[in-house]
Amino acid sequence: MPIRRAKPSDARGIVEVRVASWKVAYRGLLPDTLLDSLSVESREVNGRTKGIAAGVVQTLVYEKGDQIIGFVCFGASQDEDVGQRRVGEIYALYLLPAEWRKGRGTALMDKAIERLQQEGYTEVTLWVLHNNERGKRFYEALGFETDGAEKVVQREDGVALHEVRYRRSL
């Protein structure tokens, strides 16, 4: 399977996937001005991207030929209301839009969950935009259920991301 651990040299490809995915997946869910302003150059300086490049954030990439077409970031839960020692978290999962509905997102999730299990986690959580029905259906098909937690993440550009948490036993 063309899934492997990300290397620092993968950072630009990861950002390209994230930007392309956001522009399509979140159209109608987030302001067009935000989506239209996204660029690979602006996202490359993002803190999480730096963490991926430095190997701080566990990241797997899905390759097709020489191109990164998707990635998943994961690790310990960042939520204070869960037991961090036993609860992992999927921080991000993105694919190029042309690669959606081909089983690649499921394959990335399966590998991330496998790694979390190997590290001793017994549950995994993730956050999804409250109005992202496509994303919610995807996670529900993988056995995730909403656990009632909600949050609003205020971005530096003033856009508020309303998210709900999903959880699954491992």
C-alpha positions, 0 to 999 in steps of 0.5 A, a space after each residue: 500500500 502506498 502509505 508511509 510515514 511523512 518525511 520533512 521533504 513532504 511538507 509542501 505536498 501535504 500543504 498542497 493537499 490541504 489547500 486543495 481539499 479545503 477549497 472544495 470540502 468547505 465551500 458553502 461551509 466556510 466564507 468564500 473569502 477565506 477559501 479563495 485566499 488560501 494558498 500553498 505559500 501562506 499555509 507553509 508557514 503554519 505551525 502544524 505544517 512546521 511540526 509535520 516537517 520536523 517530525 513532531 506531529 505523527 503524519 502518514 502520507 498516501 502516495 500515487 506515483 510521486 505525488 502525495 494525494 492525502 495525509 493523516 495527522 494523529 497522536 495524543 488527544 489535545 482535549 483536557 476533558 479526556 484521559 490523554 494517556 488512553 485517548 488518541 486523536 486524529 488531528 487532520 485527514 485530507 485527500 485531493 478532491 479527485 481521490 475522494 470516494 476511492 477508499 483512500 481516506 479509509 486506508 489512511 484512517 485504518 493505518 493511523 488507528 493501527 498506530 494508535 492501538 500499537 501505542 496503547 490508546 483505547 479510544 480515538 477522537 476527532 473534531 469535525 465542522 458541525 455543518 460538514 455532513 459529508 465528513 460526518 457521514 464518513 466518520 460515522 461509517 468508520 464507527 465514530 459517534 458524536 460524544 456531545 462535546 462542541 467547541 468554537 475555534 477562533 482563527 486569526 483571520 476572524 473566522 469561527 470554526 464550530 466543531 463537534 467531537 466524534 469518538 470511537 473505541 479501539 
